[in-house]
Amino acid sequence: MRITISGPPGSGKTTACNRLAEELGLEAVVFGKLFRQLAAEKGISLVELGEIAEKDPSIDADIDARIVETARSKEDIILESRLSAYMLTRNNIPALKVYLNASPEVRMARIGGREDIDLEKAVAETLKRQESEARRYKMYYDIDINDLSVYDLIVDTDNLTPDEVLERILDAVRVRMMLVKDPKAVPDRWGIRPSDRSTGELLSAGVIALDKPEGPTSHQATAWARGAIHCDRIGHGGTLDPGVSGILPICTGRAVRLTDVVLSSDKEYVCLMTLHGDVPEERIRETMSRFTGRIYQLPPVRSAVKRQLRIRRIKELEILQIDGRKVLFRISCDAGTYVRTLCIDIGEALLCGASMTELRRTRSGRMRESRSATLQQLADAYVAWQQEGRDAELRRIVRPMEDLVKPLPWVIAKATSVDALCHGADLSVKGVHMLDPGIRKNALAAVLTVRGELIAIGYMQMSSDKVMSSDSGVAVRVTRVLMEPGHYPRMWKQSSDLEGLPVLF
């Protein structure tokens, strides 16, 4: 897939481009670097090079020709350039076109910090660059740089972290790759995007990545969170021992019904292990490298599950530091993996014994440490919302419940079938608008609206290929409804409601 990342200076497009390339394993080409390199070669500033480019069209023409040539030669690539979306559109080259924007104040602050210049100078130089670019693009290509109609996704990065920006782009990539069952489906004019919900609505069906400290049990931490946000219905997904810190997913309101989905998500930890004897570093690394892939584990005597031998998968095991008998490592593993038991097994393999000294969970499913919040931060954010009307921090902490089902396969239902699903009906093939490719029969899947609202979860009664080739039958057997009835109008029996509406594409 071709992806273009565009936006004004300081909007975060280069960071997004690099992180997206790492996440998708694609090559990233940043054409802005060519402009900076050319300025450095000539020993002039970007502003001065822009003034020269206004008189010499060959400078821009050379860079823009490279954009088209690169896009035509590679189908899977990420292009970061102000004009890449326009150039690919004019040359009929398909791509997902993303535009990142931010307020002038935020952009200038970012540029000043990045280029180590004072804010006033950053503002002056950036404004000159933008004016010069706008004139050149209009003069050479008759392009209005402020016309954003060519873009498929527009993201305001003012209050978003790089992780949040990346997630929004990845969601768009996922939708772009979906199989379209019915391209003439009625457009969704009733729903609301999860990110546009009010703060109260988020609390009634949200998820919190709580940074649990060492000491309290998971139940105690959940009880404190309940008191902090005054939420009657609350639960946690994935127990942490009292001595373990890190991500404890907290579900609120209707999202409590998704705690089992959180429990089955993969996890990531950072562990400090203490060896009971001296072992050469090379032997430690060689032995621990064998504990990746499928391993057998016997849960500890004091555990919440039946004590029987079971198989778990260790996806990654990275040694971060070895200091004598202390070994610090990061592990990415299946849900239900006992890291304490893993340390004991490693010690036995080394013939010296070992034990877990400290453990911190840094990820649970898609919930990462960088977006977690402490109990104090949660309480302060709630007070700021209630007493002062400032909800920005609380909205950062409380995420929509849809975040929990991102690891699941997605099936997008037509707007005309949503209310029937809310009343417990199964999703028929005729009610499917789009779905992820490669879904297997009997797989647990999330059913969503076109706007990304979670309707229900259930089990696939057909594979993706079977759904695409069938005209009738049940596609998803709904087992749990998350959306309340009445959110969408009843339309599955009233064909007259559909007359005169435009198609989605």
C-alpha positions in Angstrom: 0.0 0.0 0.0 1.2 3.5 -0.8 0.7 6.1 1.9 1.4 9.8 1.7 2.0 11.9 4.8 1.6 15.7 4.4 1.2 18.7 6.5 2.7 22.1 7.4 6.1 22.3 9.2 5.9 21.2 12.8 2.8 19.2 12.5 4.6 15.9 13.3 4.6 14.4 9.8 8.2 13.2 9.9 7.8 11.5 13.2 4.6 9.9 12.1 6.2 8.8 8.8 9.1 7.1 10.6 6.9 5.4 13.2 4.5 4.2 10.6 7.3 2.7 8.5 8.6 0.8 11.5 5.1 -0.5 12.4 4.2 -1.6 8.9 7.7 -2.6 7.8 7.6 -0.3 4.8 10.3 1.9 3.3 9.8 5.6 4.1 11.0 8.4 1.8 11.2 11.9 3.4 11.4 14.4 0.6 11.8 17.3 3.0 15.3 16.0 3.8 16.3 16.7 0.2 15.3 20.3 0.5 17.2 20.6 3.8 20.3 18.9 2.3 20.2 21.2 -0.7 20.1 24.2 1.7 23.0 22.8 3.7 25.1 22.2 0.6 24.6 25.8 -0.5 25.3 27.1 3.0 22.0 29.0 3.2 18.8 28.8 5.3 15.5 27.1 4.2 13.9 30.5 3.8 16.7 31.7 1.5 16.5 28.5 -0.6 12.7 29.0 -0.9 13.3 32.5 -2.3 15.7 31.0 -4.8 13.2 28.3 -5.7 10.6 31.0 -6.5 12.9 32.2 -9.3 14.3 28.8 -10.3 11.4 26.2 -10.9 13.9 23.4 -11.6 14.5 23.0 -7.8 10.9 22.1 -7.1 10.4 20.3 -10.4 13.3 17.9 -9.7 12.0 17.0 -6.2 8.4 16.6 -7.4 9.4 14.4 -10.3 11.2 12.1 -7.9 7.9 11.8 -5.9 6.0 10.6 -8.9 8.8 8.3 -10.1 9.3 6.8 -6.6 5.5 6.2 -6.2 5.2 4.5 -9.6 8.2 2.2 -9.1 7.0 0.9 -5.7 3.5 -0.2 -4.6 4.4 -0.5 -0.9 6.0 2.8 0.3 5.4 5.8 2.5 6.1 9.2 1.0 6.4 12.3 3.3 6.1 15.5 1.3 3.8 18.6 1.1 2.9 17.9 -2.5 2.9 14.1 -2.6 -0.9 13.7 -2.3 -1.6 16.3 -5.1 1.1 14.7 -7.3 -0.2 11.2 -7.0 -3.8 12.3 -7.5 -2.9 14.2 -10.7 -1.0 11.1 -12.0 -3.8 8.7 -11.0 -1.5 6.8 -8.6 -3.6 5.2 -5.8 -2.6 5.9 -2.2 -3.9 6.5 1.3 -3.4 10.3 1.6 -2.9 11.6 5.2 -2.8 15.2 6.3 -1.5 16.2 9.7 -2.2 19.6 11.1 -1.6 21.6 14.3 -2.2 25.1 15.5 0.5 27.7 14.7 1.5 28.0 18.4 2.1 24.3 18.8 4.0 24.0 15.4 6.3 26.9 16.2 7.1 25.5 19.6 8.0 22.2 18.1 10.2 23.7 15.4 12.0 25.9 17.9 12.8 22.9 20.1 13.8 20.7 17.1 16.1 23.2 15.4 17.4 24.7 18.6 16.3 28.3 17.9 14.2 30.7 19.9 10.5 30.8 19.4 10.3 34.3 17.8 12.8 33.3 15.2 11.1 30.0 14.5 7.8 31.8 14.0 9.3 34.3 11.5 11.2 31.7 9.5 8.3 29.2 9.4 5.8 31.8 8.2 8.2 32.9 5.4 8.7 29.3 4.3 4.9 28.7 4.2 4.3 31.8 2.2 7.0 30.9 -0.2 5.7 27.4 -0.6 2.2 28.6 -1.2 3.3 31.0 -3.9 5.5 28.4 -5.7 2.9 25.7 -5.7 0.3 28.1 -7.1 2.7 29.5 -9.7 4.2 26.2 -10.9 1.3 23.7 -10.5 -1.8 25.8 -9.9 -2.2 24.0 -6.5 -3.9 25.7 -3.6 -2.0 24.2 -0.6 -5.0 25.0 1.6 -7.4 22.8 -0.4 -7.5 19.6 1.7 -10.2 17.8 -0.5 -7.6 15.4 -1.9 -6.9 13.8 1.5 -8.5 10.6 2.9 -7.6 11.3 6.5 -7.0 14.7 8.3 -5.6 14.5 11.9 -5.2 17.5 14.3 -2.1 16.7 16.3 -2.4 19.5 18.8 -3.4 17.4 21.8 -2.3 14.0 20.5 0.8 12.0 21.4 2.9 10.4 18.6 1.4 7.0 19.7 -2.2 8.4 19.3 -1.4 9.9 15.8 0.1 6.5 14.8 -3.1 4.7 16.0 -5.4 6.9 13.9 -3.3 6.4 10.8 -3.2 2.6 11.4 -7.0 2.5 11.8 -7.3 4.2 8.4 -4.9 1.8 6.9 -6.9 -1.1 8.3 -10.2 0.2 6.8 -8.5 0.8 3.5 -7.4 -2.8 3.3 -10.9 -4.2 4.2 -13.0 -6.2 1.8 -16.1 -4.2 0.6 -19.2 -6.4 0.5 -21.6 -3.7 -0.6 -20.2 -0.5 -2.1 -23.7 1.0 -2.4 -24.5 0.8 1.4 -26.5 3.7 2.9 -24.2 6.3 4.4 -24.1 6.5 8.2 -25.6 9.9 9.2 -26.8 8.8 12.7 -23.7 7.7 14.5 -20.9 9.5 16.2 -17.2 8.7 16.1 -15.9 7.3 19.5 -13.4 10.2 19.7 -16.2 12.7 19.4 -18.2 11.4 22.4 -18.7 13.6 25.5 -16.6 13.1 28.6 -19.6 11.6 30.3 -20.3 9.2 27.5 -16.6 8.1 27.6 -16.9 7.3 31.3 -20.1 5.3 30.7 -18.2 3.0 28.3 -14.5 3.6 28.6 -11.2 2.0 29.4 -8.3 3.3 31.5 -4.7 2.1 31.4 -4.1 2.5 35.1 -0.4 2.5 36.3 -0.8 0.3 39.4 1.9 0.9 42.0 3.6 -1.9 44.0 1.7 -2.7 47.2 -2.1 -2.8 46.6 -3.9 -5.7 45.0 -5.6 -5.3 41.6 -9.0 -5.3 43.4 -7.9 -2.5 45.8 -6.5 -0.4 42.9 -9.8 -0.8 41.1 -11.8 0.2 44.2 -9.7 3.3 44.5 -10.3 4.1 40.8 -14.0 3.7 41.4 -13.9 6.3 44.1 -11.8 8.6 42.1 -14.2 8.9 39.2 -17.4 8.0 41.1 -18.3 5.2 38.8 -20.6 2.4 40.1 -19.9 -0.1 37.4 -16.2 -0.8 37.1 -13.9 -3.8 36.7 -10.3 -4.7 35.8 -9.0 -7.0 33.2 -5.8 -8.9 34.0 -4.8 -9.3 37.6 -1.4 -8.1 38.8 0.1 -9.4 42.0 0.5 -6.8 44.9 4.3 -6.6 44.3 4.0 -6.1 40.5 3.5 -2.6 39.0 2.4 -1.4 35.6 -0.6 -1.5 33.2 -3.9 -2.6 34.8 -6.7 -2.2 32.3 -9.8 -0.7 34.1 -13.2 -0.9 32.3 -16.0 1.4 33.1 -19.8 1.1 32.5 -20.8 -1.0 29.5 -17.1 -1.7 28.8 -17.0 -4.0 31.8 -18.6 -6.7 29.6 -15.3 -6.7 27.6 -12.9 -7.6 30.4 -12.6 -11.1 29.1 -11.3 -9.7 25.8 -8.6 -7.8 27.8 -7.7 -11.0 29.7 -7.0 -12.8 26.4 -4.8 -10.0 24.9 -1.0 -10.5 24.8 1.2 -8.8 27.3 4.6 -7.2 27.7 6.8 -7.0 30.8 10.1 -5.7 32.0 11.6 -8.1 34.6 14.6 -8.0 37.0 15.8 -11.5 37.6 18.4 -12.5 40.2 20.6 -15.5 39.6 21.6 -17.6 42.6 25.1 -18.2 41.3 27.7 -16.7 39.1 27.2 -17.5 35.4 29.2 -16.2 32.4 27.3 -13.6 30.4 27.6 -15.5 27.1 26.0 -18.5 28.7 23.1 -16.5 30.1 22.4 -15.0 26.7 22.6 -18.4 25.0 20.3 -20.1 27.5 17.7 -17.4 27.6 17.5 -17.3 23.8 16.1 -20.8 24.0 13.1 -19.6 25.9 11.3 -18.1 22.9 8.5 -19.6 20.9 6.3 -22.3 22.4 7.2 -23.2 26.0 5.6 -25.5 28.7 4.6 -23.9 32.0 3.2 -25.2 35.3 1.4 -22.4 37.2 2.6 -21.7 40.7 1.0 -23.3 43.7 -0.6 -20.0 44.6 -2.4 -19.0 41.4 -5.9 -18.3 40.2 -5.9 -21.1 37.6 -5.9 -24.9 37.7 -2.4 -26.2 38.3 -1.7 -28.2 35.2 0.9 -28.2 32.5 0.1 -25.8 29.6 1.7 -24.2 26.5 2.4 -20.5 26.2 4.2 -18.6 23.5 7.0 -16.2 24.1 7.1 -13.8 21.2 10.2 -11.8 22.2 12.7 -12.1 25.0 15.3 -9.3 24.9 18.1 -8.9 27.5 18.4 -5.2 28.4 21.3 -5.4 30.8 23.4 -7.9 32.8 25.1 -6.8 36.0 26.7 -9.6 37.8 23.8 -11.8 39.0 21.2 -9.3 38.1 19.5 -9.7 34.6 17.1 -7.1 33.3 15.0 -8.3 30.4 11.9 -7.4 28.3 9.4 -10.1 27.4 6.4 -10.1 25.0 4.2 -13.1 25.6 0.7 -14.7 25.5 -1.8 -13.9 28.2 -1.5 -16.2 31.2 2.3 -16.5 31.0 3.8 -16.6 34.5 7.1 -14.6 34.4 7.9 -15.7 38.0 7.8 -19.3 36.8 9.8 -18.4 33.7 12.6 -17.0 35.9 12.7 -20.3 37.9 12.8 -22.3 34.7 15.7 -20.2 33.4 17.5 -20.7 36.7 17.1 -24.4 36.4 18.4 -24.4 32.8 21.5 -22.4 34.0 22.0 -25.0 36.9 22.3 -22.2 39.4 18.7 -21.3 40.3 17.0 -17.9 39.8 14.1 -15.8 41.1 12.1 -12.8 40.0 13.1 -9.7 41.9 10.9 -7.0 40.3 8.3 -7.1 37.5 6.5 -4.3 35.6 3.8 -4.8 32.9 4.5 -2.3 30.2 1.7 -3.3 27.7 -1.6 -5.1 27.7 -3.0 -5.6 24.2 -2.9 -2.2 22.6 -2.6 -0.4 25.9 0.9 0.9 26.4 2.8 2.4 29.3 3.3 5.7 27.5 -0.5 6.3 27.7 -1.1 5.1 31.3 -2.1 7.2 34.3 -1.6 6.9 38.0 -4.4 6.9 40.5 -3.5 10.5 41.5 -3.5 11.7 37.9 -6.9 10.1 37.4 -8.4 11.7 40.5 -6.9 15.1 39.6 -8.3 14.9 36.1 -11.8 14.1 37.3 -11.7 17.0 39.8 -10.5 19.4 37.0 -13.5 18.3 34.9 -16.1 18.5 37.6 -15.0 21.7 39.3 -13.3 23.7 36.5 -14.8 22.2 33.3 -11.4 21.2 32.0 -11.7 17.8 30.6 -8.6 17.5 28.3 -6.6 15.4 30.7 -9.5 13.1 31.7 -10.3 12.5 28.0 -6.6 11.6 27.5 -6.8 9.0 30.3 -10.3 7.5 29.6 -10.3 5.9 26.2 -13.3 4.6 24.2 -14.2 1.0 24.8 -13.5 0.4 21.1 -9.8 0.4 21.9 -10.3 -3.0 23.5 -11.4 -4.7 20.3 -8.7 -3.5 18.0 -6.8 -6.8 18.2 -10.0 -8.6 17.1 -11.1 -9.1 13.5 -13.5 -6.3 12.4 -16.9 -6.6 10.6 -18.5 -3.3 9.6 -22.3 -3.5 9.6 -24.6 -1.4 7.4 -26.4 1.5 9.1 -29.7 -0.1 8.2 -28.9 -3.2 10.3 -27.5 -1.5 13.5 -30.8 -1.3 15.4 -31.6 -4.9 14.8 -28.2 -5.9 16.1 -28.8 -3.7 19.2 -31.9 -5.8 19.9 -29.9 -9.0 19.8 -30.3 -10.1 16.1 -27.4 -11.9 14.4 -25.6 -10.2 11.6 -26.7 -11.6 8.2 -24.6 -11.5 5.1 -26.9 -8.8 3.6 -26.1 -6.6 6.6 -22.3 -6.6 6.1 -20.8 -3.6 4.5 -17.1 -4.3 4.9 -14.9 -6.8 6.8 -11.2 -7.7 7.4 -9.7 -10.1 5.0 -8.6 -13.5 6.2 -11.1 -14.0 9.0 -11.7 -17.7 9.8 -14.9 -19.4 10.6 -15.7 -19.5 14.4 -13.3 -16.6 15.1 -14.3 -14.0 17.7 -15.0 -10.8 15.8 -16.1 -7.2 16.6 -19.1 -5.8 14.8 -18.8 -2.0 14.3 -20.6 0.8 12.5 -19.0 2.7 9.6 -18.1 5.4 12.1 -16.2 3.0 14.3 -18.7 2.5 17.1 -18.8 -1.0 18.7 -22.2 -2.6 18.3 -21.5 -6.2 19.5 -19.1 -9.1 19.5 -19.8 -12.6 18.2 -18.4 -15.6 16.4 -18.0 -15.8 12.6 -20.3 -18.3 11.0 -18.4 -18.0 7.7 -14.9 -17.1 6.6 -14.2 -13.7 5.0 -14.1 -15.3 1.5 -17.4 -17.1 2.2 -19.1 -13.9 3.2 -17.9 -12.2 0.1 -19.3 -15.0 -2.2 -22.6 -15.5 -0.3 -25.9 -13.8 -0.8 -27.6 -15.1 2.3 -27.0 -16.7 5.7 -25.7 -15.6 9.0 -22.3 -14.0 8.9 -21.8 -13.3 12.7 -23.6 -15.1 15.6 -23.9 -12.2 18.1 -23.1 -13.3 21.7 -22.8 -9.9 23.4 -24.4 -6.5 22.5 -22.6 -3.4 23.6 -24.6 -0.6 22.0 -27.9 0.5 23.5 -31.0 0.3 21.3 -32.4 3.6 19.9 -29.0 4.9 19.0 -29.8 4.2 15.3 -33.4 4.3 13.8 -35.2 1.1 13.0 -34.8 0.6 9.3 -34.5 -3.1 8.6 -38.2 -3.3 7.6 -38.8 0.2 6.4 -37.4 0.4 2.9 -39.1 3.8 2.3 -36.6 5.3 4.8 -33.8 4.6 2.4 -35.2 6.4 -0.7 -33.3 9.4 -1.9 -30.2 8.8 0.2 -26.9 9.0 -1.6 -24.6 6.0 -1.7 -21.4 5.8 0.4 -18.9 5.8 -2.4 
